[in-house]
Amino acid sequence: MREAKGITREDAGYRIRASESKISRMELGRVGFKERDVVDLLEMYGVAADGERNALVALAREANAPGWWHKYTDVLPDWFQTYVGLEEAASVLRIYEVQFVPGLLQTADYARAVTVLGQPGAPPEEIERRVNIRITRQELLAKQDGPRLWAVVDEAALRRPIGGDAVIRAQLEHLIKTTQDARITLQVMPFRSGGHAAESGAFTILRFPETDLPDVVYLEQLTSALYLDKREDAERYSEVMERLSVESEPPERTVDILRGMLADLG
């Protein structure tokens, strides 16, 4: 809107009592928007239609409202809060997992077992809060406008007896149920495939409904995470994900594979 009106960043900054660099950071999404600033800029840019004006002001107000995960800041690191926010906004999530069942598909008991492994010595109330975060995140998949999930999971992650046989049995049964959701695609990367395209480990690609927003690749580490949004990085990981999808068992084989694993448990 600013460019269409031929207004400089300096003049726009002056209108909201800020600098040219502040306008640049706002337009690049590096700082938040104050509702008052949005109102002033819309007036400057000549947005007179109530519908458009109200919609943009509402967006600014919504963006400033804390997400549900903010009440878990005592157990949720800053670097993961960023991911939860991106996950909430995504239209497509493509996940490759080698160690565990993807968090969005975990049962509460499985999530609890994973959390205990990662947080040894944590008090029970902290463990439960961490589990609650994971289970609450899963509500995203039930929303009418929720994202499509496409997960490729290494056979090792599905066979690893996290929490014991009873927990993994319930987890496998849960995965079978999730395959009935048309928005969820689950593929298994079998042992017999040997080496494959994702030699670097687990990753998630997040795609957003706004076409001008780049894909983001999420790489989780032990005490931090990387967020890659350069086009060349996202394209490289997308290529790897496509190869993983081809090298894995087709989705229509997933239920039979999971039932076979259940049978192996006895």
N, C-alpha and C positions, 0 to 999 in steps of 0.2 A: 504493500500500500504506500509506503514511504517513497519507494523508487518510482511508482506510477505517478505520484504527485510531483516528482522532481525535487523532493525535500532532502537536504543533506542531513547526515547523522548529527552534525554539530547543531543545526537548527532544531532538530527533534530533541536532542539532549537538553538544549536550553529551555524547551517547552516544559519539560518535566523536572527542571532544576537539577540536571545531571550533565555528565560529560559526553563527548562523542564516543569515547571508549565504552561507556555504560550502555549506550544504544547498541553498539556493536556486540557486546557480550549478551545483551538481551536477545538480539536477533539470532545469535548463534546458539541460544539455549544454554548459556553457561551461567546465567543468574536467573532468579525468579522475577516474576512480574508483580508489582503492586497494582491492586485494582484501580487506585486513583490514577496511576501512570497510564494504564490502558485507556481509561476514559479520556484523559487529556490527549493522548496520541490519536485516538479515533476521531476526536473533534478536529484536531489539526489535519488529519488525513482526509477529512470530508466524508466520513461515514455517517450518513444521516438516517439511513433506514433503521428503524427500531429493531427489527428482527436480527439483522446482522450485528448491530451494536450489542444487543442484549446477549446474543450467543457468545460473542467474544469476551464480554465481561464475565459471563457465567463460567467460561473456560478458565479465565484467570482466577476466579474465586475457587473453582474446583481444584485447580493446580496447587493452590495454597493450603487446601485442607489436608491435614495429616492422613496418611494411609492407615489401614487397620493394623499394620505391622509396627507402627510407631510405639504402641503400648508394650512392645517386646524389646525395646532398645537395651534393656539390661542383659539380655542374652543373645541379641542379634547384632553382630558386628556391622560397622558402617558400610564396609565393602559389600556385604550381602544385602543390606537394605536397598542398595542401588539395584541389585538383581531382581528383588521381589517387585520393585516398582516397574521395571522393564517387563517382567513377566506378566504383570497385570495389564499392561498396555499392548502386548503382542497379539497378533492374529494367527501366527504360526510359530510353533516351537519344534525344532528338530534336535533330537538329543542322541548322542552316542554315550553309552555307559559301559564300563568294563568291570567296575568293582562292586557296585550295588544296583539294586532295582532303582530306577529313577524316582526321585522324591515325590513327584506328583502321582505316582502309581503305588506307593508304599501303603501297607496296612499300618495301623497304629502300633501293633506289637512289633512289627519289623522295624518301623521307624524308631521305636524305643530301643531296640537292640543295637541298631546302628549308632544311635546317639550315645549310648553307654560306652560303646567301643571308642568313639571319638572324644568323649568327655569323661574319662575314668576319674572316679573320686568326686564327681559333681553330686550335690545333694539331690534327693529324689524330686523335690519341688522344681529345681532347675531343669532336670531331665524332662519333666512333664510339660514345662513351658516350651521347651524346644520341640517336643513332639507336637504340641498344640499348634505351633507355627506351621509345621509341615502339613498337618491335617487341614488347617484353615486354608493354606495355599491351594489345596486340591479342590476347594469350592469353585475355583476359577473354571474348572473343566465342566461344571454343571450349569454355568451361566449360558443364557441364550446366545449372547454375543461372545462367548468364551473362545479361546484359541483352538486351532487344530493342533493335535500333538502327534508327532511321528517320532517314535523311539526305536533305535537299534540297540539291543542289549546283548552283550557278550554272554555266551553260554556259561562261562565261569561265574558270572554274577548271579545267575539263576540257580546254579547248583551249589553255591557256597551256603552252608547251613547256618546262616545268620540267625541267632536266637534259638537254634535247635530245630529238630524235625517238625514239631507242631507249628512253630512260627512260619517256617518256610513253606510248609504244606498249605497253610491258610493264605500265604502270600501268592503262591502259584494259583490257587483257586480264585483269588481276587483278580489276578491278571487275566485269567480266562474270561471272567465277567466283563472286564474292561474292553476286551476285543469286540464286544457286542455294540459298543458305542461307535457310530459311523465316523465320528471326528477323531477317533484314536486309532492309530496304526502302530502295531508292535511287530518288530521283526527280531529274530534270534540270529546272532552270529555264531555258527557252530564251531566246535573245536576243530573239526576236520578241514576248516578253511585255512588253518595254519596262519601264516602272516597275512596282514591285510593293510588297507590304506591308512588306518588311523593309528599309526605307530606312536604318535605323540600322546595318546591317552584320551580321556573323556573330554567332551565339549558340548556346548549347546549353541545353536544358532537361533536368534530371535528375529522374526520379521514382523513389521508393523503395518497396520492398514493404510497409513499415510504413505503414498508412493514416493514422496520426497525425503522420507526418513530412511537412512541406510540400515541394512541389517547389522546386528551386533552379535559378535561371537564372544561367548562367556567361557573363560577358562578358570576353574577354581583351583586354588593352591591351599596349602595347609593353614596359612595365616593371612591370606590375601586373595585377590582375584584379579584377572586381567579382562578388560573390556576392549575388544578390537572392533573398530567401526570403519577402518579404511577399506575402500572398495576391493583392493587387491587381496587383503586378508580375508574378507568375507567370501569372496569368490573362490579362494583356495580351499577354505573349509567347506563351502558348498559342494565343490567338486569331490572332496573326500567323502562327504555324506552321500552323494549320489553313488559313488563306487561302493561304499559300505552297503547301501540298499540293494545293489545288484549282487554283491558277493554273499549277502545274508540269505537265509531261507526266506522264501516269499511269505507275505502276510497270511495267506490262506493256509499255510502250514503251521502257524504259530500255536493254535489250539492243540493240535495233535502232539507237537513237541512238548508243550507244557503238561499235557496229560501223561505223556511218557515219563516225564520227570517225576510226576506224582506217583506213578506206578513203581518207579525205582525206589521211592522212599518206603514202600511197603505198606 
